[in-house]
Every structure is written in structure tokens, then in C-alpha cells.
Amino acid sequence: MTVRVLIVDDSATMRGVIAASLRRDPEIEIVGEAGDPYEARSAIKELNPDVITLDVEMPNMNGLDFLEKIMRLRPTPVIMVSSLTSEGARATLQALEIGAFDCVPKPALGDRHEFDLLGEKIKAAAKTRLRMRPREAGAARPASVTQSGNFRPDGRLIAIGASTGGVEALIEVLSRFPANCPPTMVVQHMPPAFTRSFADRLNRLCAPTVTEAQNGIAVQPGHVYVAPGDAHLELAGTMNNGRLHCRLHDGERVSGHRPSADVLFTSFARVARGRGLGVILTGMGRDGAEGLAAMRETGAETIGQDEGSSIVYGMPKAAFEIGAVGRQLPLTTIADHIVKSTNAISITREPN
């Protein structure tokens, strides 16, 4: 089945670049182009595209406002095309929370590899189940153990991998963590320069301290470390002396990605072994499946997001099919399970 695409960008040059990239894929048909949201509105009504590519920075109407109108009035999968600026990154993150399927950076400024994935993202978007997400998604909603006094980490460390749909999923999970949560390391497939804005966004929404990971920084309770775009993140050090730290490197892409969830999970299998807890969330492809399997083989607890709550049931499915997932859970219950599982304090006792 051919996927029908509408390209929306105020730059004729960029529309041409996007069109040239997509025309290489015989499963994609470009049905129209628009230079601003008003042209796009008419084109959407006339052409009824399967997927829309949308520039974050649009004339005549804010791109986020236009996206909200699309999601509310004529829900259609949207891929955001963004410049790699701090303003572009912030707007793109908001767009992903509102309901955009995914994002790619503009190739003139960004990673060509990311832009080359546009066709695959468009075809995946055409198959997705749309969900309207509120602009203020992720406002902290407490888990069963919100207050630090009711939670004491049991010494385990958490590794989380996510891709398409991961912005929403990670906000849902991490906003329910207590301030003194177990040390947590995160790989979210995201272009360079976006991850710092994402970490800042999470830090505002979550009780723990969330930062973009730095090479050599100590791994501590109450902290969440987000892998920078275009760098692999690993857990390094030894569990015996407690001198654990983040290791960043620019090795080859693994499972097509840098950062890669496989790299993160494999490092947990090597360093944390049974004292690790691995979580694989929504995303395209197979990244993380093999690494999560390695974690489970060392005795670590492993969790996969279930199909019903995944924007794209790709990464969790691949991990489940090879036996890497010990427990499948809906997104809304994953944080509660992690918090209860890693709490050294017993806070729930049934009456005799």
C-alpha cells in the first residue's frame, strides 16, 4: 500500500529536498505541498493525506497551534521537520507531546542519517494509532511512593531505552519517580542538540534531577542521566566499590542508532548484572532487544511496554519475541511497578 504524503514547509528549497528524499521510496507518494498552514489546511481537506511532514517554524500561524488544530479537527499522523536550534528543539518536544508521531532534523544543519530515516518514519506513522496528547502532558502525577521518606533505593540501577513515542512515555514514567529514585540511565533516539532540551524538560517535570549525561560523571541515586544525541551511553565502573560512572563514546551505530539502547543494556549486563533493571519502551525497529536479553540472562529484572499502550510496538515486540522481557506492562503501570520493585522499605501490608 502506497503512503500518501503532504509536505508543509515555508521554504521551497526544503520542500524540494524532502520530496527528493521521499521519491526514492516506491512505497511513498507525494500528493501535495504547502508553504504555510493556510495552504496546508486547504490541501489536507482536498487531498486527505495519510501523513503530513510539518516545519516547526511556520509563517502566519505557529506550528504548534497548527498541529493542535490537525490533531483536534482532522487527526493525521505528523512528522515534524526541525532546525537544530534550542528554539527548534523546544518546539519539537512540545509537538511530540501534543501528538506528532516523530521528528527529523533539517539535513542542511543536522545529521544526514536521521533525515535518511524520514521515509521509514513516514511509513510507520501511516500505521499508527493516533492519540491526542495535551500540551502540558506529563505534569507530575505521584506514584504510590511519591515522598522520598516512603522510599529507599534497594541498590539497583535502572536502564531505559525508547524511540518513537518515547518522549510521552518517558515523561509518563519518570514523572512518577520519587526524588531519591534509583540511579537511572536513559537512551531516547533523538537528534543531536535535542537531548539537552529534553533533559531540561524532564528536569522541570520530575522530582529527581534529570541531566544530559556527561562522560565520567558519577552515577548517583536521585539522578536520571539522558544519553546525548549521537553518543553511546554506558554504565562503567564496578559495583563492589560503588564507583559507578557514565561513559560516553562515539563508536559505530548499533542497531542503526547512536545512542543505542543495546549498548546501554549490554553495559548494565556487564557491570550491574542482577542488580540492574531494564525497561524497553515504545519505538521502531529492534534496538535494545539483544541488550535486554543479556541483562535478563544475568538475573536482572526486565520490563517491556505492552502493545496496547505503545505508539509503535517495534522495540518492545522484538525484545518480547526473543525472551528478553520478563514482564509486559501498560505504560501507566510501569513506574509504579519499578518504584515498588526497587523500594527497600515495605510500605504496603495487608491486614491479617
Secondary structure, DSSP 8 states (H G I E B T S, - for coil): --EEEEEE-S-HHHHHHHHHHHTT-TTEEEEEEESSHHHHHHHHHHH--SEEEEESS-SSS-HHHHHHHHHHHS---EEEEE-SSHHHHHHHHHHHHHT--EEEE-TTTS-HHHHHTHHHHHHHHTTS------TTTT-----TT-SGGG--B-S-EEEEEE-TTHHHHHHHHHTTS-TT---EEEEE---TTHHHHHHHHHHHH-SSEEEE--TT-B--TTEEEE--TTSEEEEEEETTTTEEEEEEE----BTTBSS-HHHHHHHHHHHTGGGEEEEE-SBSSSTTHHHHHHHHHTT-EEEEE-GGG-SSBSHHHHHHHTT--SEEE-HHHHHHHHHHHTBSS-------
